[in-house]
Amino acid sequence: MVKKKQKRILLLGILSLIFLYPVIYMLVCSVWEGGNTGGSFMGYYEVLLESPGYLVKFWRSLGMCLLISAGQTILSCMAGTAFAKYQLVGKRFWIVVMALFMILPVQVTLLPNYILMEKLGFLNSWKALVIPGIFSPFGTVWLTFIIQTIPDEWLEAARLDRANQFQIVRYIVIPGIKPAIVTLFVLTFVESWNMVEQPIIFLEGELDYPLSVFLAGVLDNSMAVQSVCGLLCLLPVTFFFLYYHEELTDGLRDVLWN
């Protein structure tokens, strides 16, 4: 029994090293480049102090992704409550339509979104990235099935206490499905943080590109600068995963069970 446990630990350790190798490689390259230890932290100095453009891209991209994640989460909570707990005309039809849009790859919807953003006059601005991200059907479909597990008696009791719809969503629905909401927020953030096709299509100026696209232009710089920028890009996703790991586990478990 002890030998089996040791073998399991050894196997998990080897797999961890394999998956963490890119991160370890970036950490090493960020302070050590081509055997030159004299300028160990020049990459950090250039990215964090000498060239503020890197940090500007980081904070702007972070703000955009937080706005998309918060917007889609709030909208999905309200729409999911409506689809799950109210009688709507053609409710099943619209759920099926949104689920079909979820199946489509992003490349298929780029052209319709481009035409719509052009008609609205949102091209060449971050509105063209934020608005489609907020109104993505993924969160609504997901939370609809999760909210259906909330007992109707809870909502009826809140109505008897004269709670309005927003109060029901805030004090009944959101606390009841908190792990699923956190999971939706994190998944939406990761998706928007890694978007590449949309900025290239919707934005003309390279200076307006978010960090996910801007990293491709860092290849012309030294390995140390590339590694520091890569580590900078990992920070938000790593933070959300470590801070919300319990909610993410519970949220994904709820999805699998439902």
C-alpha positions as CSV (number, residue, x, y, z in Angstrom):
1,M,0.0,0.0,0.0
2,V,2.9,2.4,0.9
3,K,4.7,1.5,-2.3
4,K,1.6,2.3,-4.4
5,K,1.2,5.6,-2.7
6,Q,4.9,6.5,-3.3
7,K,4.5,5.5,-7.0
8,R,1.4,7.7,-7.3
9,I,3.2,10.6,-5.7
10,L,6.2,10.1,-8.0
11,L,4.0,9.9,-11.0
12,L,2.1,13.1,-10.0
13,G,5.4,14.9,-9.4
14,I,6.7,14.0,-12.8
15,L,3.4,15.1,-14.5
16,S,3.6,18.4,-12.5
17,L,7.1,19.1,-13.7
18,I,6.1,18.4,-17.3
19,F,3.1,20.8,-17.2
20,L,5.1,23.4,-15.2
21,Y,8.1,23.2,-17.5
22,P,7.1,26.2,-19.7
23,V,6.5,28.4,-16.6
24,I,9.8,27.3,-15.1
25,Y,11.6,27.9,-18.4
26,M,10.1,31.5,-18.5
27,L,11.2,32.1,-14.9
28,V,14.8,31.1,-15.7
29,C,14.9,33.0,-18.9
30,S,13.6,36.2,-17.3
31,V,16.7,36.4,-15.1
32,W,19.2,34.5,-17.1
33,E,19.8,35.0,-20.8
34,G,22.5,33.3,-22.9
35,G,24.8,32.8,-19.9
36,N,24.8,36.6,-19.2
37,T,24.1,36.9,-15.4
38,G,25.4,40.4,-15.2
39,G,22.2,41.8,-16.5
40,S,20.0,39.4,-14.7
41,F,17.0,41.6,-14.1
42,M,17.2,43.8,-17.2
43,G,14.1,42.2,-18.6
44,Y,12.1,43.2,-15.5
45,Y,13.6,46.6,-15.6
46,E,12.7,47.2,-19.2
47,V,9.1,45.9,-18.8
48,L,8.3,47.4,-15.4
49,L,10.2,50.7,-15.5
50,E,11.9,51.6,-18.7
51,S,9.1,51.0,-21.2
52,P,5.7,51.7,-19.7
53,G,3.9,50.5,-22.8
54,Y,4.0,46.9,-21.5
55,L,2.2,47.8,-18.2
56,V,-0.2,50.1,-20.0
57,K,-1.2,47.2,-22.3
58,F,-1.5,44.9,-19.2
59,W,-3.8,47.3,-17.2
60,R,-6.0,48.2,-20.2
61,S,-6.4,44.5,-21.1
62,L,-7.2,43.6,-17.5
63,G,-9.8,46.3,-17.3
64,M,-11.4,45.2,-20.6
65,C,-11.5,41.6,-19.5
66,L,-13.0,42.4,-16.1
67,L,-15.7,44.5,-17.7
68,I,-16.6,41.7,-20.1
69,S,-16.6,39.1,-17.3
70,A,-18.7,41.2,-15.0
71,G,-21.1,42.2,-17.7
72,Q,-21.7,38.7,-18.9
73,T,-22.0,37.4,-15.4
74,I,-24.6,40.0,-14.4
75,L,-26.6,39.6,-17.6
76,S,-26.5,35.8,-17.4
77,C,-27.8,35.8,-13.8
78,M,-30.8,37.9,-14.8
79,A,-31.5,36.1,-18.1
80,G,-30.9,32.7,-16.5
81,T,-33.4,33.5,-13.8
82,A,-36.0,34.5,-16.4
83,F,-35.5,31.3,-18.5
84,A,-35.3,29.0,-15.5
85,K,-38.1,30.4,-13.2
86,Y,-40.6,32.2,-15.5
87,Q,-43.0,31.2,-18.3
88,L,-41.8,32.8,-21.4
89,V,-43.1,32.5,-25.0
90,G,-40.8,30.3,-27.0
91,K,-38.5,29.7,-24.0
92,R,-37.2,26.3,-25.2
93,F,-36.7,27.6,-28.7
94,W,-34.4,30.4,-27.6
95,I,-32.5,28.1,-25.3
96,V,-31.8,25.8,-28.2
97,V,-30.8,28.7,-30.5
98,M,-28.4,30.0,-27.9
99,A,-27.0,26.5,-27.4
100,L,-26.4,26.2,-31.1
101,F,-24.5,29.5,-31.1
102,M,-22.3,28.1,-28.4
103,I,-21.4,25.2,-30.6
104,L,-20.3,27.4,-33.5
105,P,-16.6,28.3,-33.5
106,V,-15.7,31.9,-33.1
107,Q,-14.4,32.2,-36.7
108,V,-18.0,31.5,-38.0
109,T,-19.5,34.5,-36.0
110,L,-16.7,36.9,-36.8
111,L,-18.3,38.2,-40.1
112,P,-21.8,38.7,-38.6
113,N,-20.3,40.5,-35.6
114,Y,-18.1,42.6,-37.9
115,I,-21.1,43.7,-39.9
116,L,-23.1,44.5,-36.8
117,M,-20.3,46.4,-35.2
118,E,-19.8,48.4,-38.4
119,K,-23.5,49.3,-38.5
120,L,-23.3,50.4,-34.9
121,G,-20.1,52.4,-35.5
122,F,-18.1,50.5,-32.9
123,L,-15.3,49.3,-35.1
124,N,-11.7,50.4,-34.2
125,S,-12.7,50.7,-30.6
126,W,-12.8,48.4,-27.6
127,K,-16.6,48.5,-27.8
128,A,-16.4,46.0,-30.6
129,L,-14.7,43.6,-28.2
130,V,-16.6,44.3,-25.0
131,I,-20.2,44.2,-26.3
132,P,-20.1,40.8,-28.1
133,G,-18.3,39.4,-25.1
134,I,-21.0,40.6,-22.6
135,F,-23.8,39.2,-24.7
136,S,-22.3,35.8,-25.3
137,P,-24.9,33.1,-24.8
138,F,-22.7,30.8,-22.9
139,G,-23.4,32.2,-19.4
140,T,-27.1,32.4,-20.0
141,V,-27.5,28.7,-21.1
142,W,-25.2,27.5,-18.3
143,L,-26.9,29.4,-15.5
144,T,-30.3,28.5,-16.7
145,F,-29.8,24.9,-16.0
146,I,-28.1,25.7,-12.7
147,I,-30.8,28.0,-11.5
148,Q,-33.4,25.4,-12.2
149,T,-32.1,23.5,-9.2
150,I,-33.1,26.3,-6.8
151,P,-36.4,25.4,-5.1
152,D,-39.3,27.5,-6.3
153,E,-40.4,27.8,-2.6
154,W,-37.4,30.1,-2.0
155,L,-38.6,32.5,-4.7
156,E,-42.2,32.4,-3.5
157,A,-41.2,33.2,0.1
158,A,-39.2,36.2,-1.2
159,R,-42.2,37.4,-3.2
160,L,-44.4,37.1,-0.1
161,D,-41.9,39.3,1.7
162,R,-42.5,41.8,-1.2
163,A,-39.0,41.4,-2.7
164,N,-38.7,42.7,-6.3
165,Q,-37.0,40.9,-9.1
166,F,-33.6,42.4,-8.5
167,Q,-33.7,41.6,-4.8
168,I,-34.7,38.0,-5.6
169,V,-31.7,37.7,-8.0
170,R,-29.3,39.4,-5.5
171,Y,-30.4,37.7,-2.2
172,I,-31.8,34.3,-3.4
173,V,-30.4,33.3,-6.7
174,I,-26.8,34.6,-6.5
175,P,-26.0,33.1,-3.0
176,G,-27.6,29.8,-4.0
177,I,-25.4,29.3,-7.1
178,K,-22.3,31.2,-6.0
179,P,-19.8,28.5,-7.2
180,A,-21.3,28.5,-10.6
181,I,-21.3,32.3,-10.9
182,V,-17.6,32.4,-9.9
183,T,-16.8,29.7,-12.4
184,L,-18.6,31.6,-15.1
185,F,-16.7,34.8,-14.2
186,V,-13.3,33.1,-14.3
187,L,-14.0,31.1,-17.5
188,T,-15.3,34.3,-19.3
189,F,-12.2,36.2,-18.1
190,V,-9.8,33.5,-19.4
191,E,-11.6,33.4,-22.7
192,S,-11.5,37.2,-23.2
193,W,-7.9,37.4,-21.8
194,N,-6.8,35.0,-24.6
195,M,-8.8,36.4,-27.5
196,V,-6.8,36.9,-30.6
197,E,-9.0,36.8,-33.7
198,Q,-11.5,39.5,-32.6
199,P,-8.9,42.3,-31.9
200,I,-7.1,41.6,-35.2
201,I,-10.4,41.8,-37.2
202,F,-12.2,44.6,-35.3
203,L,-9.2,46.9,-34.6
204,E,-7.0,48.5,-37.1
205,G,-4.4,50.2,-35.0
206,E,-1.8,47.9,-33.5
207,L,-1.5,50.3,-30.5
208,D,-5.1,49.4,-29.5
209,Y,-4.4,45.6,-29.5
210,P,-4.9,43.9,-26.1
211,L,-2.0,42.1,-24.4
212,S,-2.9,38.8,-26.0
213,V,-2.2,40.1,-29.5
214,F,0.5,42.5,-28.4
215,L,2.7,39.6,-27.1
216,A,3.3,38.5,-30.7
217,G,5.2,41.7,-31.3
218,V,7.5,41.1,-28.3
219,L,9.3,38.4,-30.2
220,D,11.6,41.0,-31.7
221,N,13.0,41.8,-28.2
222,S,15.3,39.8,-26.0
223,M,14.4,36.5,-24.5
224,A,14.4,38.1,-21.0
225,V,11.7,40.7,-22.1
226,Q,9.7,38.0,-23.8
227,S,9.7,35.8,-20.6
228,V,8.8,38.7,-18.3
229,C,5.9,39.6,-20.6
230,G,4.8,36.0,-20.6
231,L,4.9,35.9,-16.8
232,L,3.0,39.2,-16.7
233,C,0.3,37.6,-18.9
234,L,0.0,34.6,-16.5
235,L,-0.5,36.6,-13.4
236,P,-4.3,37.4,-13.6
237,V,-5.3,33.8,-14.6
238,T,-3.1,32.3,-11.9
239,F,-4.5,34.6,-9.3
240,F,-8.1,33.7,-10.1
241,F,-7.3,30.0,-10.2
242,L,-5.6,30.0,-6.8
243,Y,-8.0,32.4,-5.1
244,Y,-11.2,30.7,-6.4
245,H,-10.0,27.1,-6.7
246,E,-12.7,25.8,-4.3
247,E,-15.5,27.7,-6.1
248,L,-14.2,26.5,-9.5
249,T,-14.2,22.9,-8.3
250,D,-17.8,23.1,-6.9
251,G,-19.0,25.0,-9.9
252,L,-17.7,22.5,-12.4
253,R,-19.1,19.7,-10.2
254,D,-22.5,21.3,-10.3
255,V,-22.4,21.4,-14.1
256,L,-21.4,17.7,-14.4
257,W,-24.2,16.7,-12.0
258,N,-26.8,18.7,-13.7
